[in-house]
Amino acid sequence: MGNDQWAEAEIGNAPLGNRQRSARLVKSGAMLADSVGQAITGNTSHDREAVRDHYRLMAGRPESEVTPKNILTPHRARTIQRIRSQPVVLCLQDESTLNYASLPGYKDLDVIGRTQTTTKTRGMHLHATLATTADGLPLGVLRCSYTDPTDGPLKPKAQRWLDAFEDTCAAAQELSRKIQVISVTDWKGDSLALFDAQRHLGRVHLLVRARKDQRLTNNGKLFETMSGGKAAGRIRIEIKRRSARSRGRDHRVAAAELRYQQVTLPATPLAADPVTLSAVHIREIAPPQGEKAIEWYLLTSLKVHSARDAEQVLEYYLKRWQIQEFYRVLKIGCKVESREHRTALQLQQSLTIYLVIAWRLLVLTLLGRSVPERDASVFFTEAELGFLMAYARTVKLPEPKTIKDAILLVGVLGGYQNKGRAPRPPGHQIMWTGVERLYPAMLGYELAVSLNCCCCADS
């Protein structure tokens, strides 16, 4: 789908106060997608008036209706529409810190840390909810927030997770009860207040990796109880690579023991009554030398009656890595930490558009794996396919009739080597580089075709 069509479908008719602003938002989204990873002035349309309109739209006035929530409203509605076709949907929530220390011109940003010389590091906290299928195909962004909550029973950092869960419950009210909705969080979302909210709201299940070794109603401790006894089975799980920046580890497929049982957490000021949950424990067997064994304690409101149920809970939790890939596309592919604005509100407005662009880039990579034989015209425009067809002849690859073929060509444009008997499909980094090169390449191709037509006419 071309950028104009895509932007109209995902962010068109946003409630920004008038139609002119909504139209400007669509044009801004298309140009930012066209120049992904660069400033908006790098878009191939060279439309100076549209660039000027973009900066007028992103004026950052506190009283403006151009808020992150309003910008995201159409995409949220489209996401809910896509969810309706799924029997199970995972709502992955996570947070990320955006660092703007290299851009001192910003005003009113948060302090996200300090350097060794105690200099304050300025940036922004982003908390988002990404909806995916049970297989991990992203369906869209349901919610984003950039500032700490000012209301609620919890401390601001913990309240973020409760607010996001309650928002997922609100979205679920628009869905059939036949659709199973599961909110998935990492250990930062481990709060009894979330499970208490789940118990009362009931519409959305909760799956959390436990952080605290709490005391249970039988006076036992949570981790000891979950990890005790005979294993229900052995499984193999894929462990994603973690960067050196975050205490790196290598990618590997790990053999692990699996256990499950019911546990009851006692009442606290955050939960007036005890909460009974299903607990799933995973512990790696014989990790590689120098690597720490993977050990996870998962708590969920889902019923777990068998080893297969426990494996299913683990499979859902493993899809949580998709939101980390989403943040990676946002930061490295869209280069949002290099975007320059004057105020935090202007940055939030721009970031919200980039959230939708990052979702699209993530989907582009995964579509070739999930629905490879679908017609390429489902996602690509006639102009894009025209260029890719010519490019296919140049690199001696099949014409882009299917999504798989078209995505392969975009990957090759981004540097994908396509070597070996069974090459792995192009990854996210290759794909966003390919998309970044696609539109300038299309412009050159269209100019060449135009010049050739002119020469033929003259002769």
C-alpha positions in Angstrom: 0.0 0.0 0.0 1.5 3.4 -1.0 2.2 6.0 1.6 -0.8 8.3 0.7 -3.2 5.4 0.8 -1.7 3.9 3.9 -1.7 7.2 5.8 -5.4 7.9 4.8 -6.4 4.4 6.0 -4.5 4.5 9.3 -4.6 8.2 10.4 -7.3 9.8 8.2 -10.2 11.6 9.8 -8.4 12.1 13.1 -10.4 14.3 15.5 -8.1 17.3 15.4 -10.8 20.1 15.4 -11.3 20.6 11.7 -10.9 18.8 8.3 -7.9 20.8 7.3 -5.8 19.6 10.2 -6.9 16.0 9.6 -5.8 16.3 5.9 -2.5 17.8 7.0 -1.9 14.9 9.3 -2.4 12.4 6.5 0.0 14.3 4.3 2.5 14.5 7.2 2.3 10.8 7.8 2.8 10.0 4.1 5.9 12.3 3.9 7.4 10.9 7.1 6.9 7.4 5.9 8.4 8.4 2.5 11.5 9.8 4.2 11.7 7.2 7.1 14.9 7.7 9.1 15.4 11.2 7.8 14.0 14.7 8.4 10.6 15.3 6.7 12.4 17.7 4.3 14.1 14.6 2.8 10.8 13.3 1.3 10.9 12.7 -2.5 7.8 14.9 -3.3 9.7 18.1 -2.5 6.4 19.7 -1.6 7.5 22.8 0.3 3.9 23.9 1.2 3.2 20.4 2.7 6.4 20.6 4.8 5.3 24.1 6.0 1.9 22.7 6.8 3.5 19.9 8.8 5.3 22.3 11.0 2.1 24.3 11.5 0.3 21.2 12.5 3.1 20.2 15.0 3.1 23.7 16.6 3.0 22.1 20.1 0.4 24.4 21.5 -1.0 23.0 24.8 -4.5 24.0 24.0 -4.4 22.4 20.6 -6.5 19.3 19.7 -3.5 17.8 17.9 -2.8 15.5 20.9 -1.1 12.1 20.8 -4.4 10.5 21.7 -6.3 12.2 18.9 -3.6 11.5 16.4 -3.7 7.8 17.3 -7.5 7.5 17.4 -8.1 6.4 13.7 -5.3 3.8 13.9 -6.7 2.5 17.2 -10.1 2.0 15.5 -8.4 0.2 12.6 -6.5 -2.0 15.0 -9.7 -3.0 16.8 -11.3 -3.7 13.4 -8.3 -6.0 12.6 -8.6 -7.7 16.0 -12.2 -8.7 15.2 -11.0 -11.3 12.7 -8.8 -13.1 15.3 -9.8 -15.8 17.9 -7.0 -14.8 20.2 -5.2 -11.4 20.4 -2.2 -10.5 22.6 -2.0 -7.0 23.8 1.7 -6.5 24.6 2.6 -3.5 26.8 6.1 -2.3 27.5 8.0 0.9 28.0 11.1 2.4 26.5 13.3 5.4 27.2 14.2 7.8 24.4 17.4 9.7 24.9 17.7 13.2 23.6 20.9 14.2 25.4 22.6 15.0 22.0 19.8 17.5 21.2 20.2 20.3 23.8 17.6 22.5 22.1 14.7 20.7 23.6 12.6 22.3 26.3 10.7 20.6 29.2 11.9 17.0 28.6 12.1 14.5 31.5 15.3 13.7 33.4 16.0 10.0 32.4 19.4 9.6 34.1 22.7 11.2 34.9 26.1 10.9 33.4 29.3 10.1 35.4 29.8 13.8 35.9 26.2 14.0 37.4 25.0 15.9 34.3 21.3 15.4 33.8 20.3 13.3 30.7 17.2 14.6 29.1 14.7 12.3 27.3 11.2 10.9 27.3 9.5 7.8 28.7 7.3 6.0 26.2 4.7 3.3 27.2 2.8 1.6 24.4 0.4 -1.3 23.9 0.9 -3.3 20.7 -1.8 -5.7 19.6 -0.7 -8.9 17.8 -2.2 -12.2 16.7 -1.5 -15.3 18.7 1.4 -16.0 16.2 2.9 -12.5 16.8 1.7 -10.7 13.7 1.3 -7.0 14.7 -2.3 -5.7 14.3 -1.6 -2.2 15.5 -0.9 0.2 18.4 -3.8 0.5 20.8 -2.3 3.1 23.1 0.7 5.3 23.9 1.7 7.6 26.7 4.7 9.8 27.3 4.2 11.2 30.8 3.7 9.7 34.2 0.1 9.4 35.4 -1.0 12.0 38.0 -4.0 9.9 39.2 -4.4 6.4 40.5 -3.8 4.2 43.5 -0.2 3.3 42.6 3.1 5.2 42.3 3.4 6.8 38.8 5.8 4.2 37.3 3.5 1.3 38.4 0.4 3.2 37.5 1.5 3.2 33.8 0.9 -0.5 33.6 -2.5 -0.4 35.3 -3.7 2.4 33.1 -2.6 0.5 30.0 -4.4 -2.7 31.2 -7.6 -0.8 31.9 -7.3 0.8 28.4 -7.0 -2.7 26.9 -10.2 -3.7 28.8 -12.0 -0.6 27.4 -10.9 -1.7 23.8 -12.2 -5.2 24.5 -15.7 -3.9 25.2 -15.9 -3.2 21.5 -15.2 -6.9 20.7 -17.2 -10.1 20.7 -16.7 -12.2 23.8 -15.7 -15.1 21.5 -12.4 -13.3 21.1 -9.9 -14.1 23.8 -7.9 -11.0 24.7 -4.7 -11.4 26.8 -2.6 -8.5 28.2 1.1 -9.6 28.4 3.7 -7.7 30.3 7.3 -8.3 31.5 8.4 -8.2 35.2 7.9 -4.4 35.4 4.2 -5.0 35.2 4.2 -7.4 38.2 1.6 -5.8 40.5 -1.1 -7.3 42.6 -3.2 -4.2 41.6 -3.3 -5.5 38.0 -4.5 -8.9 39.0 -7.1 -7.3 41.3 -8.3 -5.1 38.4 -8.4 -8.2 36.1 -10.5 -10.0 38.7 -13.1 -7.2 38.8 -13.1 -6.2 35.1 -12.9 -9.8 33.9 -13.0 -9.2 30.1 -9.2 -9.4 29.5 -6.8 -12.1 30.8 -3.5 -11.1 32.3 -0.1 -12.8 31.8 2.8 -11.3 33.7 6.4 -12.4 34.5 6.7 -12.4 38.3 9.4 -10.2 39.8 8.8 -10.5 43.5 9.1 -13.7 45.6 6.0 -13.1 47.5 4.6 -15.0 50.5 1.5 -17.1 49.7 -1.6 -17.7 51.7 -0.1 -21.1 52.9 2.9 -19.2 54.2 5.1 -20.7 51.5 7.2 -18.5 49.1 6.1 -18.0 45.5 9.4 -18.9 43.7 10.1 -22.0 45.9 6.5 -23.2 45.5 6.5 -22.8 41.7 9.9 -24.4 41.1 9.4 -27.3 43.5 8.3 -30.9 42.6 8.6 -33.0 39.5 8.7 -31.3 36.1 5.6 -31.7 34.0 7.6 -31.9 30.9 10.7 -30.7 28.9 10.5 -28.2 26.1 12.8 -26.3 23.7 12.5 -22.6 23.5 14.1 -19.9 21.3 16.0 -17.4 23.4 16.5 -14.1 21.6 19.8 -12.3 21.4 20.2 -9.4 23.7 22.5 -6.5 22.9 25.7 -5.9 24.9 24.2 -2.6 26.0 21.6 -4.5 28.0 23.9 -7.2 29.5 24.1 -9.1 26.2 23.5 -12.8 25.5 23.7 -14.8 22.3 20.7 -16.2 20.4 20.2 -19.9 21.3 17.6 -22.7 21.4 17.4 -23.8 25.0 16.2 -27.0 26.6 14.1 -26.3 29.7 11.9 -27.9 32.3 8.3 -26.9 32.6 6.1 -26.9 35.8 2.7 -25.5 36.6 0.3 -25.2 39.5 -2.2 -22.9 41.2 -1.0 -20.3 43.7 -2.9 -17.9 45.9 -1.5 -14.5 46.8 -2.7 -13.0 50.1 -4.9 -9.9 50.4 -3.0 -6.5 50.6 -4.0 -2.9 50.7 -4.1 -3.1 46.9 -6.3 -6.2 46.8 -8.9 -6.6 49.5 -9.2 -10.4 48.9 -6.7 -13.1 48.1 -6.0 -13.7 44.4 -5.8 -17.2 43.0 -3.7 -17.6 39.8 -2.2 -20.1 37.5 1.6 -20.3 37.8 4.0 -21.6 35.1 7.7 -22.1 35.8 10.4 -22.5 33.1 14.0 -23.3 34.0 16.8 -23.9 31.4 18.7 -27.2 31.6 22.5 -27.0 31.1 22.9 -23.4 29.7 26.1 -22.7 27.5 29.3 -22.0 29.5 29.4 -18.5 30.7 25.6 -17.9 30.2 23.1 -17.6 33.0 20.3 -20.2 32.9 17.0 -18.8 31.8 14.4 -19.0 34.6 11.0 -17.5 34.4 8.1 -17.4 36.8 4.9 -16.6 34.9 1.6 -15.7 36.6 -1.7 -15.6 34.7 -5.5 -15.5 35.0 -5.7 -18.1 32.3 -6.7 -21.6 33.5 -3.8 -24.1 33.2 -4.9 -27.7 33.6 -2.2 -29.6 31.7 1.4 -29.4 30.4 0.0 -28.3 27.0 -1.9 -25.4 28.6 1.4 -24.4 30.3 3.2 -24.5 27.0 0.6 -22.4 25.5 1.0 -19.8 28.2 4.8 -19.8 27.6 4.2 -19.4 23.8 2.0 -16.3 24.5 4.7 -14.9 26.7 7.4 -15.4 24.1 5.5 -13.2 21.7 6.2 -10.3 24.1 9.6 -9.9 22.2 7.6 -8.5 19.3 7.1 -5.2 21.1 10.9 -5.0 21.7 11.4 -5.5 18.0 8.8 -2.7 17.5 10.8 -0.3 19.7 13.9 -1.3 17.8 12.3 -0.4 14.5 11.1 2.9 16.1 14.5 3.8 17.4 16.9 2.5 14.8 14.8 2.3 11.7 12.8 5.5 12.1 15.6 7.2 14.1 13.2 8.9 16.4 16.0 9.9 18.8 17.4 12.1 16.1 14.2 14.1 15.5 14.5 17.8 16.4 11.6 19.8 17.8 11.4 22.7 20.2 9.1 21.2 22.9 8.2 17.9 24.5 4.6 18.2 23.1 5.9 18.7 19.5 8.0 15.6 20.0 5.1 13.6 21.3 3.0 14.6 18.3 5.7 13.5 15.9 6.5 10.3 17.8 2.8 9.2 17.7 2.9 9.3 13.9 6.2 7.4 13.9 4.6 4.7 16.1 2.2 3.9 13.3 5.0 4.0 10.7 7.1 1.6 12.9 4.1 -0.8 13.1 3.8 -0.7 9.3 7.5 -1.5 8.8 7.2 -4.3 11.3 4.3 -5.8 9.5 6.1 -5.5 6.1 8.8 -7.8 7.4 6.5 -10.4 8.9 3.8 -10.5 6.1 6.2 -12.4 3.8 6.4 -15.2 6.5 2.7 -15.3 7.6 0.9 -14.9 4.3 3.6 -15.4 1.6 1.3 -16.4 -1.2 -1.2 -13.4 -1.0 -1.3 -11.2 -4.0 1.4 -8.4 -3.8 -1.2 -5.8 -4.7 -2.8 -6.2 -1.2 0.1 -4.3 0.3 2.0 -2.6 -2.6 0.7 0.1 -5.0 0.7 -0.2 -8.8 3.6 2.3 -8.9 5.6 0.3 -6.3 5.0 -2.9 -8.1 6.0 -1.3 -11.5 9.4 -0.3 -10.1 9.9 -3.7 -8.3 9.1 -5.5 -11.5 11.8 -3.6 -13.4 14.2 -4.1 -10.4 13.4 -7.9 -10.4 14.7 -8.1 -14.0 17.9 -6.2 -13.0 18.7 -8.6 -10.1 17.3 -11.7 -11.8 14.6 -12.5 -9.4 11.0 -13.6 -9.9 8.4 -10.9 -10.7 6.6 -9.6 -7.6 3.3 -11.4 -8.0 3.1 -12.5 -4.3 3.8 -10.6 -1.1 6.8 -12.9 -0.5 8.3 -12.0 -3.9 7.8 -8.3 -3.4 9.2 -8.3 0.1 12.2 -10.2 -1.1 12.9 -7.5 -3.7 12.6 -4.7 -1.0 15.0 -6.8 1.1 17.5 -7.1 -1.7 17.2 -3.3 -2.2 18.1 -3.0 1.5 21.2 -5.2 1.2 19.7 -8.7 1.7 22.0 -11.3 0.1 19.5 -14.2 -0.4 22.3 -16.8 -0.2 22.3 -20.5 0.7 20.0 -23.3 -0.1 17.4 -22.2 2.5 18.2 -18.5 3.3 16.5 -16.9 6.3 14.0 -14.3 5.2 15.1 -10.6 5.4 15.0 -9.2 8.9 13.6 -5.9 10.2 16.9 -3.9 9.8 17.2 -5.0 6.1 13.6 -4.2 5.5 13.6 -0.7 6.9 16.8 0.0 4.9 15.0 -1.3 1.8 12.0 0.9 2.4 14.3 3.9 3.0 15.8 3.3 -0.5 12.6 2.3 -2.2 11.0 5.8 -2.8 14.2 7.6 -4.0 14.7 4.6 -6.3 11.1 4.8 -7.6 11.6 8.5 -8.3 14.7 7.8 -10.3 12.9 5.0 -12.2 9.9 7.2 -13.0 12.1 10.0 -14.2 14.0 7.6 -16.4 10.7 6.3 -17.9 9.5 9.8 -18.4 12.7 10.9 -20.2 12.6 7.8 -22.3 9.0 8.5 -23.4 10.0 12.1 -24.3 12.9 10.9 -26.4 10.7 8.4 -28.2 8.1 11.1 -28.9 10.8 13.5 -30.3 12.2 10.8 -32.6 
